[in-house]
Amino acid sequence: MNSGNFPTTRMRRNRKNNAIRNLVQENIVTVHDLVYPVFVVEGNNRREEIKSLPNQYRVSIDKLLDIAHECIELGISGIALFPMIETVKNEASMLDSFNPDGLIPRAIKALKSNYPELLVFTDIALDGYTHDGHDGVSDNGDVLNDLTVDLLIKQAICHAHSGADFVCPSDMMDGRIVKIRKALDNSGFINVGIMAYSAKYASSLYGPFRDATGAMSKLGVQGKKTYQMNPANVEEALHEVALDINEGADIVMVKPGTLYLDVLYRVRTMFKKPTAIYHVSGEYAMLKFAAQSGIIDYNRAIIETMLSFKRAGANIIWTYSAIDIAKLLNHRYNL
Ligand code: PBG
């Protein structure tokens, strides 16, 4: 063998040290890509760790403001709010989903009056307010589409009125985006955006979230499969995204993240719309518990996960690791 000519291409030259690796790097994750999901509870000075989500807390609004401050300092773009409603787990509590003095509207107002530049994304769905944990009004486990949409519209208007930047329907009812867009416009909220959970799968990875919001147990045998998507399908996801874009979604989302990179890639490539990915509670928990067992290096694994999202085409990443990642990036972390 003639060692002078072999091999003709040496890929390793561009991997020699950090500096050259950085120069040829194709994708980057920045703090500005990140949105931090936070669970809010009533009360004062409350900060309770969620057992299934190590290092994540249910916080009262005063503590939420501390988190918002940290996000601003780190350069994180926004916060996504989820309610943990303790007192109301009966049918009547659905009224709370659009109560202007409710927990989420007060949280939005507190955030926007203290940190107007931090984007506030709110969840449009009823699971925090229903006795059975379904995202809509259920009749013996059958979630009623059109009746639910009527309530979602009220919830969206209520959040917009409180100052939300984006309302984010995560419920997967049919036709809700067009109805919410019209209602927002008719109420004068032309600048409130809609981030649609367009391709949301009926995933096994939402367990810790449901633990965090208390919506765990009573979903029934079909769970949320009558409205969330079958993990086997991808063409259906493209159809869902097309519908939501036509109905007026400003940003579309694929959820969960790591197991659905093919969906993310196709959605971004096909529609060329701002596309978000949600690195969900179960994905976060898997990394955290594996790291606690000493099996993987959390810092490397989380950056690697974020890069997979960027490679697949994500513009926006929702992740419980947002603060961890921002700290790593601000220290010029090299994977
Ligand atoms: C429900 C909602 C869920 C999540 C976000 N919004 C749970 C569900 O669909 O049951 C899950 C997020 C996560 O697991 O981190 N409106």
Residues whose N, C-alpha, C, O or C-beta is under 5 A from the ligand:
A	BS01	PBG	A125 D127 S170 L205 Y206 F209 V280 S281 G282
